[in-house]
Amino acid sequence: MTNNVIIILAACILAIIVIFILYAIVMFQGLRNSRGGELQLTTKNILDQVEVLYDKGEYALVELLASKYLDRVPTHKEVRQYLARAYFQNKKYNNAIKQCSIILKKDPNNINAKKLLGDCFLAKQIYSRAIKEYEEIFDHRSNDKEIVRTLAELYRITDQLYSSISVYNILAGLMDKKEDIAEIHLILAELNEEIHDYPAAFDAYKVRLDIYPTDVATNKKLIELYIKIKNYSKAIETLLFMLSFTNEPKTLLWIYETLVSLYVETEEYEKAIEYSNRLLDSQCPDKFKVRNDIALFNLKLNNFQTGITILEDLVMMSQNGYEVTVELADAYIQCKEYQKALDKYLALLDRATQKEAKSVRLLICELYIKWAVDMAAEKNYDKAFEYLDTAAQYDALNPEVYYNLALNQMVLKNYTNAVECLHRALDYDKTKANYPKYLLKLSEAHNYLGNFFEEKKALSDLLKIDDKNPMGLYRSGLLHISQHDTKNAEECFKKALQYDPTLVRAKYNLALLYESNNRDKAKELYIEVLEQEPDFEEAKNALADLASSDYY
């Protein structure tokens, strides 16, 4: 303990002695100047002392010695430069800036002073001033790697990305070592991505990968860029290449997950299943989700039994199982096993929270609607009506319930009931997403009832919402024909075909209009109709009549 105290005291005394010696030298120099220069101990001694102290990191002593000396000899540029550098090292940036300015006033092309001045502005985050200084230095030292790099970084910091890219390209040309070239091209790739110059970004990544072909981070960035521009095939190709050289668990996990998402994006569900199974064999943190995904991929491939079996197992494994049970029920609906789906929903309803129960009731409503549609397709209208009534008990405001009721009523020619149901569907469709569909069917129902004013209103309302609706235009054309307005009828049929060239009925009716004034065009259209539907009897007869009348 005593020895340590003695050592500390000795060091302090020594420092004080050094300061006094240096001060004495400065004073002696001043005295010597005043006497006309009798001794030769001057500039070099001071400069040597300052340089030694600076190299040892004694910046405070440099400040003391240099400032005292410069008070007497203000023109000494080298000592002032050391003083500026000492201030910089001690983070006294304003003092350093002042000293650099003094130097540059007398020596405007002093590159070292300009660089130190630029570094001071950089440290103070006054980037515009730092850039100005470094741009002037760059004009003289465009081959100085440190200068070029700093200027490139300054441009990047200030979001002058094009300038930054230009200077980084210069820096890349100055580099000799492969690792330095690789580093610069990684930066160039990232910068080019930021300005959306993706070809340049790819080129930069490839330069880096030519040097480090198995660099995981760069390959990942390249893959992410491929995904960004939706070049999924190249992203997949690169991921598969990565599998040839990496065994690191975390990286493998990322590769498998990315491959699965890409194969889903490209609808290659068999491949998605393959790499999902690899995920299960890896250190995947959520194997339940992966198995769930495998089930859904199987359903996409119409492997319903496989998908359902997996989902049944997951339902048994899960504590609440709300989402997976909903998926299982949906799988049963896809297989048209409605009762099994209903059983799953009802089981959920028994244990669901209030919020979940509301969602389940809506799902049961949708189930009964689909079930009713299937019954109607089988012409079992009694069951169809029964299921739609049940659907309404679960969600009385679902417009599709009333739309499908209307469809069934129209098949049974109960057009008045159909109109009532369609009006309810329109009332309940708050988003108006299905307004065109409902209005089109409403116009048809009014047509059957002979309510042509109401039919016209429904079609007008439809075309206000969707003026490119082919069926709406077609039915408007028919309405114009019934009112002997052939000009507007022709326009409607043409527009209908413009938006749906496969609408055979519109083409047929347009051909009928042309029979009176453009028989060649009528023939052409009838031929097109028969090419689309060879068994279209009215078109066959009309074409035959035109052909036979050509002889008279």
C-alpha positions in Angstrom: 0.0 0.0 0.0 2.8 2.5 1.0 4.8 1.5 -2.1 1.8 2.4 -4.4 1.4 5.8 -2.7 5.1 6.5 -3.2 4.9 5.5 -6.9 1.8 7.8 -7.5 3.5 10.7 -5.8 6.7 10.2 -7.8 4.7 10.2 -11.0 2.9 13.4 -10.1 6.2 15.1 -9.2 7.8 13.9 -12.5 4.9 15.3 -14.5 5.1 18.7 -12.8 8.9 18.8 -13.4 8.3 18.0 -17.2 5.7 20.8 -17.4 8.1 23.3 -15.8 10.9 22.2 -18.1 8.8 22.6 -21.1 7.5 25.9 -19.9 11.2 27.0 -19.3 12.0 26.0 -22.9 9.2 28.1 -24.2 10.3 31.0 -22.0 13.9 30.5 -23.1 12.8 30.5 -26.7 10.9 33.8 -26.2 13.9 35.3 -24.3 16.2 34.2 -27.1 14.0 35.8 -29.7 14.1 39.0 -27.7 17.9 39.0 -27.5 18.4 38.5 -31.2 19.1 34.8 -31.3 22.2 34.0 -29.4 21.4 30.2 -29.1 20.2 27.7 -31.6 17.7 25.9 -29.3 14.4 26.9 -31.0 11.9 25.5 -33.3 13.2 22.0 -33.8 13.4 21.4 -30.0 9.9 22.5 -29.5 8.6 20.5 -32.4 10.4 17.4 -31.3 9.0 17.8 -27.8 5.4 18.3 -29.0 5.7 15.3 -31.4 7.0 13.0 -28.6 4.2 14.1 -26.3 1.6 13.7 -28.9 2.8 10.2 -29.8 2.6 9.2 -26.2 -1.0 10.5 -26.0 -0.1 13.3 -23.6 -2.6 15.6 -25.3 -3.1 18.0 -22.4 0.7 18.6 -22.2 0.7 19.2 -26.0 -2.0 21.8 -25.5 -0.1 23.5 -22.7 3.3 23.5 -24.4 2.1 24.4 -28.0 -0.3 27.1 -26.9 2.4 28.8 -24.8 4.9 28.6 -27.6 2.4 29.9 -30.2 1.7 32.9 -27.9 5.3 34.0 -28.7 5.8 32.4 -32.1 2.3 32.5 -33.8 3.6 31.7 -37.2 4.8 28.2 -36.4 2.4 26.1 -38.6 3.6 22.6 -37.6 3.2 23.3 -33.8 -0.2 24.8 -34.4 -1.2 21.7 -36.3 -0.2 19.5 -33.4 -2.2 21.8 -31.1 -5.3 21.4 -33.4 -4.8 17.6 -33.4 -4.4 17.6 -29.6 -7.7 19.5 -29.2 -9.4 17.1 -31.6 -8.2 14.1 -29.5 -9.5 15.7 -26.4 -12.8 16.4 -28.1 -12.4 20.1 -28.0 -13.7 20.4 -31.5 -14.4 24.2 -31.6 -10.8 24.9 -30.4 -9.5 22.5 -33.1 -11.6 24.2 -35.8 -10.2 27.6 -34.7 -6.6 26.4 -35.1 -7.3 24.8 -38.5 -8.9 28.0 -39.7 -5.8 30.0 -38.6 -3.6 27.5 -40.6 -5.8 27.6 -43.7 -6.0 31.4 -43.7 -2.3 31.5 -44.4 -2.1 28.2 -46.2 -5.4 27.5 -48.0 -4.2 24.3 -49.7 -3.0 22.6 -46.5 -4.6 19.2 -47.0 -3.8 18.0 -43.5 -5.5 21.0 -41.9 -8.5 20.6 -44.3 -8.8 16.9 -43.3 -8.7 17.7 -39.6 -11.3 20.4 -40.1 -13.5 18.0 -42.0 -13.1 15.4 -39.1 -14.1 18.1 -36.6 -17.3 18.9 -38.5 -17.9 15.1 -38.8 -17.5 14.6 -35.1 -19.9 17.5 -34.4 -22.3 16.0 -37.0 -22.2 19.1 -39.1 -22.2 16.9 -42.2 -22.6 19.6 -44.9 -19.4 21.4 -43.7 -17.6 18.0 -43.4 -18.7 17.1 -47.0 -17.4 20.5 -48.3 -14.0 19.9 -46.8 -13.7 16.3 -48.0 -14.9 17.2 -51.5 -12.0 19.7 -51.7 -9.6 17.2 -50.4 -10.9 14.6 -52.9 -10.1 16.9 -55.8 -6.4 16.6 -54.8 -6.4 13.1 -53.3 -8.8 11.0 -55.3 -6.6 7.9 -54.9 -6.4 8.2 -51.1 -8.5 5.3 -49.8 -9.2 6.9 -46.4 -10.4 10.1 -48.0 -12.6 8.4 -50.6 -14.2 6.1 -48.0 -15.0 9.0 -45.7 -16.5 11.0 -48.4 -18.6 8.0 -49.6 -19.8 7.4 -46.0 -20.7 11.1 -45.6 -22.8 11.0 -48.7 -24.5 7.8 -47.4 -25.2 9.4 -43.9 -26.8 12.4 -45.6 -28.9 10.2 -47.9 -27.1 11.4 -51.0 -27.2 7.8 -52.2 -26.4 8.3 -55.9 -23.3 10.3 -54.9 -22.4 7.7 -52.3 -22.7 4.9 -54.9 -20.5 6.9 -57.3 -17.7 7.4 -54.7 -17.9 3.8 -53.4 -17.4 2.6 -57.0 -14.2 4.6 -57.1 -13.2 3.2 -53.8 -13.8 -0.4 -55.1 -11.4 0.3 -57.9 -8.7 1.4 -55.5 -8.8 -1.8 -53.4 -6.3 -4.5 -53.9 -7.4 -7.1 -51.3 -10.3 -9.4 -52.1 -11.8 -8.9 -48.6 -11.9 -5.2 -49.1 -13.4 -5.5 -52.6 -16.1 -7.8 -51.1 -16.9 -5.4 -48.3 -17.3 -2.4 -50.7 -19.6 -4.4 -53.0 -21.8 -5.5 -50.1 -22.3 -1.8 -49.3 -22.9 -1.0 -53.0 -25.5 -3.8 -53.2 -27.4 -2.4 -50.2 -27.3 1.2 -51.6 -28.5 0.1 -55.0 -31.4 -1.7 -53.4 -32.3 1.5 -51.6 -32.6 3.4 -54.9 -34.4 0.4 -56.5 -31.6 -0.2 -59.0 -32.0 -3.9 -58.7 -29.8 -4.9 -61.6 -26.9 -3.0 -60.1 -27.6 -4.5 -56.7 -27.5 -8.0 -58.2 -24.2 -7.2 -59.9 -22.7 -6.1 -56.6 -23.9 -9.2 -54.7 -22.5 -11.4 -57.4 -19.1 -9.7 -57.2 -19.1 -10.4 -53.5 -20.3 -14.0 -54.0 -17.5 -14.6 -56.6 -15.1 -13.9 -53.7 -17.2 -15.6 -50.9 -19.6 -18.0 -52.7 -20.6 -19.7 -49.4 -21.1 -16.5 -47.4 -24.5 -17.1 -45.7 -25.4 -13.5 -45.0 -24.8 -12.4 -48.6 -26.8 -15.3 -50.0 -29.6 -14.5 -47.7 -29.6 -10.9 -48.9 -29.6 -12.0 -52.5 -32.5 -14.3 -51.8 -34.5 -11.5 -50.1 -33.9 -9.3 -53.2 -35.1 -12.1 -55.5 -38.2 -12.4 -53.4 -38.7 -8.6 -53.4 -38.8 -8.6 -57.2 -40.9 -11.8 -57.2 -38.3 -13.8 -59.0 -39.2 -16.9 -56.9 -37.5 -19.4 -59.2 -34.1 -17.8 -58.6 -34.8 -17.4 -54.9 -35.5 -21.1 -54.7 -32.5 -22.0 -56.8 -30.2 -20.0 -54.4 -31.8 -21.5 -51.3 -31.2 -25.0 -52.7 -27.6 -24.0 -53.3 -27.3 -22.9 -49.7 -28.3 -26.4 -48.6 -25.2 -27.7 -50.3 -22.8 -25.9 -47.9 -24.5 -25.1 -44.7 -25.4 -27.3 -41.7 -25.9 -24.6 -39.1 -29.3 -25.3 -37.5 -30.5 -21.7 -37.4 -29.7 -21.2 -41.0 -31.2 -24.5 -42.1 -34.4 -23.5 -40.2 -34.5 -20.2 -42.2 -33.9 -22.0 -45.5 -36.7 -24.5 -44.9 -39.2 -21.9 -43.8 -38.4 -19.7 -46.8 -38.6 -22.6 -49.2 -42.0 -23.5 -47.8 -43.3 -20.0 -48.2 -42.0 -19.7 -51.7 -43.5 -23.1 -52.8 -46.8 -21.9 -51.3 -46.5 -18.7 -53.3 -45.9 -20.7 -56.5 -48.6 -23.2 -55.5 -46.2 -26.1 -55.5 -47.8 -27.7 -52.5 -46.0 -31.1 -52.8 -42.7 -29.3 -52.5 -44.1 -27.2 -49.6 -45.0 -30.5 -47.9 -41.5 -31.9 -48.5 -39.8 -29.0 -46.8 -42.4 -28.8 -44.1 -41.5 -32.3 -43.2 -37.8 -31.3 -43.1 -38.8 -28.5 -40.7 -40.4 -31.1 -38.5 -37.1 -33.0 -38.4 -35.1 -29.8 -37.6 -35.1 -27.6 -34.5 -38.4 -26.0 -35.5 -39.9 -24.1 -32.5 -43.6 -24.5 -33.6 -44.1 -28.0 -34.9 -47.8 -27.8 -34.2 -48.1 -25.0 -36.8 -46.0 -26.9 -39.3 -48.2 -30.0 -39.0 -51.2 -27.7 -39.4 -49.7 -26.2 -42.6 -49.0 -29.7 -44.0 -52.7 -30.6 -43.5 -53.8 -27.4 -45.3 -51.3 -28.1 -48.2 -52.8 -31.6 -48.5 -56.3 -30.1 -48.7 -55.0 -27.8 -51.5 -53.9 -30.9 -53.4 -57.3 -32.5 -52.8 -55.7 -35.0 -50.5 -58.7 -34.6 -48.2 -58.4 -37.7 -46.2 -54.7 -37.1 -45.4 -55.4 -33.5 -44.5 -58.5 -34.3 -42.4 -56.6 -37.1 -40.5 -53.8 -34.6 -39.5 -56.3 -32.0 -38.5 -58.2 -34.5 -36.3 -55.0 -35.4 -34.5 -54.2 -31.7 -34.0 -57.7 -31.1 -32.6 -57.0 -33.9 -30.0 -53.6 -32.4 -29.2 -54.7 -28.8 -28.7 -56.2 -27.5 -25.5 -58.7 -25.1 -27.0 -58.3 -26.0 -30.6 -60.6 -23.2 -31.9 -58.7 -22.4 -35.1 -57.7 -25.9 -36.0 -61.3 -27.1 -35.4 -62.6 -24.4 -37.8 -60.1 -25.6 -40.4 -61.2 -29.2 -39.9 -64.9 -28.2 -40.3 -63.9 -26.3 -43.5 -62.2 -29.4 -44.8 -65.4 -31.4 -44.2 -67.4 -28.8 -46.1 -65.0 -29.0 -49.0 -65.7 -32.7 -49.1 -69.5 -31.9 -48.8 -69.6 -33.8 -45.5 -71.8 -31.1 -44.0 -73.1 -33.1 -41.0 -69.5 -33.8 -39.8 -68.6 -30.1 -40.2 -71.8 -29.1 -38.3 -70.8 -31.5 -35.5 -67.4 -29.8 -35.2 -69.0 -26.3 -35.1 -71.6 -27.4 -32.5 -68.8 -28.9 -30.3 -67.0 -25.6 -30.6 -70.1 -23.7 -29.7 -70.4 -25.5 -26.4 -67.0 -24.3 -25.1 -66.5 -21.1 -27.1 -66.0 -17.7 -25.5 -68.7 -15.0 -26.3 -66.6 -13.6 -29.1 -65.8 -17.1 -30.6 -69.5 -18.1 -30.3 -70.5 -15.2 -32.5 -68.0 -16.2 -35.1 -69.1 -19.9 -34.9 -72.7 -19.0 -35.4 -71.8 -17.1 -38.6 -69.8 -20.1 -39.8 -72.8 -22.4 -39.2 -75.0 -20.0 -41.2 -72.5 -20.2 -44.1 -72.5 -24.0 -43.8 -76.3 -24.2 -44.1 -76.3 -21.9 -47.1 -73.8 -24.1 -48.9 -75.8 -27.2 -47.9 -78.9 -25.6 -49.3 -77.2 -24.7 -52.5 -76.3 -28.4 -53.0 -79.8 -29.5 -52.2 -81.2 -27.0 -54.8 -78.7 -28.4 -57.3 -80.2 -31.9 -56.6 -83.7 -30.3 -57.1 -84.5 -31.1 -53.4 -86.1 -27.7 -52.8 -87.9 -28.7 -49.6 -84.5 -29.4 -48.0 -83.0 -26.3 -49.6 -85.7 -24.1 -48.0 -85.3 -25.9 -44.7 -81.6 -25.3 -44.6 -81.9 -21.7 -45.6 -84.5 -21.1 -42.8 -82.0 -22.7 -40.3 -79.2 -20.5 -41.7 -81.3 -17.5 -40.9 -81.7 -18.6 -37.3 -77.9 -18.4 -36.9 -77.6 -15.1 -38.8 -80.8 -13.4 -39.8 -78.9 -10.5 -41.5 -76.8 -12.6 -44.0 -77.9 -11.4 -47.4 -76.9 -14.6 -49.1 -79.6 -16.4 -47.2 -82.3 -14.3 -49.0 -80.5 -14.3 -52.3 -80.5 -18.1 -52.4 -84.2 -18.1 -51.2 -84.9 -15.9 -54.2 -83.1 -18.3 -56.6 -85.2 -21.2 -55.4 -88.4 -19.1 -55.6 -87.6 -18.2 -59.2 -87.0 -21.8 -60.1 -90.5 -22.5 -58.7 -91.8 -19.4 -60.6 -92.7 -17.6 -57.4 -91.4 -14.3 -58.8 -93.2 -12.0 -56.3 -91.6 -13.9 -53.4 -88.3 -13.8 -55.2 -88.5 -10.0 -55.5 -89.2 -9.7 -51.8 -86.2 -11.9 -50.9 -84.0 -9.9 -53.2 -85.0 -6.6 -51.7 -84.1 -8.0 -48.3 -80.7 -9.2 -49.6 -80.0 -5.6 -50.9 -81.1 -4.2 -47.5 -78.7 -6.5 -45.6 -75.7 -6.2 -47.9 -74.2 -3.3 -45.9 -70.9 -3.4 -47.9 -72.7 -3.5 -51.2 -70.2 -6.1 -52.3 -72.9 -8.2 -54.0 -75.2 -5.5 -55.2 -74.6 -6.2 -58.9 -75.5 -9.8 -58.4 -78.6 -9.1 -56.5 -79.8 -6.3 -58.9 -79.2 -8.5 -61.9 -81.4 -11.2 -60.5 -84.0 -8.6 -59.4 -84.2 -7.3 -62.9 -84.8 -10.8 -64.2 -87.6 -11.4 -61.6 -89.3 -8.1 -62.6 -89.0 -9.2 -66.3 -90.9 -12.4 -65.6 -93.6 -10.3 -63.7 -93.8 -7.9 -66.6 -92.7 -5.0 -64.4 -90.5 -3.4 -67.1 -90.2 0.0 -65.3 -88.8 -1.9 -62.2 -86.6 -4.0 -64.4 -85.2 -0.9 -66.1 -84.6 0.7 -62.6 -82.8 -2.4 -61.3 -80.5 -2.5 -64.4 -79.9 1.2 -64.2 -78.9 0.9 -60.6 -76.6 -2.0 -61.5 -74.8 -0.2 -64.2 -74.3 2.9 -62.0 -72.3 0.6 -59.6 -70.6 -1.5 -62.3 -70.8 0.0 -65.8 -68.7 -2.9 -67.2 -71.0 -5.7 -66.0 -71.5 -7.9 -69.1 -74.7 -9.5 -68.0 -76.2 -6.2 -66.9 -75.3 -4.7 -70.3 -76.8 -7.8 -72.1 -80.1 -7.6 -70.2 -80.2 -3.9 -70.8 -79.8 -4.7 -74.5 -82.8 -7.1 -74.3 -84.9 -4.4 -72.6 -84.1 -1.9 -75.4 -85.1 -4.5 -78.0 -88.4 -5.0 -76.3 -88.9 -1.2 -76.5 -87.8 -1.2 -80.2 -84.7 0.8 -79.4 -82.3 -1.0 -81.7 -79.5 1.7 -81.5 -79.1 1.4 -77.7 -79.6 -2.3 -77.8 -76.7 -2.7 -80.3 -74.5 -0.5 -78.1 -75.3 -2.6 -75.0 -74.6 -5.9 -76.8 -71.3 -4.6 -78.1 -70.2 -3.4 -74.7 -71.2 -6.7 -73.1 -69.0 -8.5 -75.6 -66.2 -6.1 -75.1 -66.1 -7.0 -71.4 -66.9 -10.7 -71.9 -66.3 -12.0 -75.5 -67.6 -15.5 -74.4 -71.1 -14.2 -73.8 -72.8 -16.2 -76.5 -76.3 -14.8 -76.0 -75.1 -11.2 -76.5 -73.4 -12.3 -79.7 -76.5 -14.1 -80.9 -78.8 -11.1 -80.3 -76.3 -8.7 -81.9 -76.4 -11.0 -85.0 -80.2 -10.8 -85.0 -80.0 -7.0 -85.1 -77.5 -7.1 -88.0 -79.7 -9.3 -90.1 -81.7 -6.2 -91.3 -78.7 -4.0 -92.2 -75.5 -6.0 -92.3 -76.1 -9.6 -93.3 -72.4 -10.4 -93.7 -71.7 -9.3 -90.2 -74.7 -11.3 -88.9 -73.3 -14.4 -90.6 -69.9 -13.8 -89.2 -71.4 -13.6 -85.7 -73.6 -16.7 -86.1 -70.5 -18.6 -87.1 -68.6 -17.4 -84.0 -71.6 -18.4 -81.9 -71.5 -21.9 -83.3 -67.7 -22.2 -82.9 -68.3 -21.5 -79.2 -71.5 -23.6 -78.8 -71.9 -26.0 -81.7 -75.4 -27.1 -80.5 -76.8 -23.6 -80.4 -80.0 -24.4 -82.5 -81.3 -20.9 -82.9 -77.9 -19.8 -84.4 -77.9 -22.8 -86.7 -81.4 -22.0 -88.0 -80.7 -18.3 -88.4 -77.5 -19.0 -90.3 -79.3 -21.5 -92.5 -82.1 -19.0 -93.2 -79.5 -16.3 -94.2 -77.7 -18.8 -96.5 -80.9 -19.9 -98.3 -82.3 -16.3 -98.7 -79.1 -15.4 -100.5 -80.4 -17.3 -103.6 -83.6 -15.2 -103.8 
